[in-house]
């Protein structure tokens, strides 16, 4: 299983996080893991909600939830945003 490091920007606290995840992980699983991570690490700035979106930071295009990161062309150092 190949793992990649993605850069995830959290606008709630204006911080970018480097997160290591499997490249064959589905986006809905990445979103779930990030919601847990950010609810712990960004206390006071982020509260886990029912709907979260992971998107490409530069274009703002959201990632399809039922695809893997690899299928969407996400690779090492891809810049994403979590809203």
Protein Blocks (a to p, Z undefined) as FASTA:
>chain_A
ZZdddddddfknopacdddddfkbcfklmmmmmmmmmmmmmgojaccdfbdcdddfklop
acdfkbcfklnopaehiacddZZ
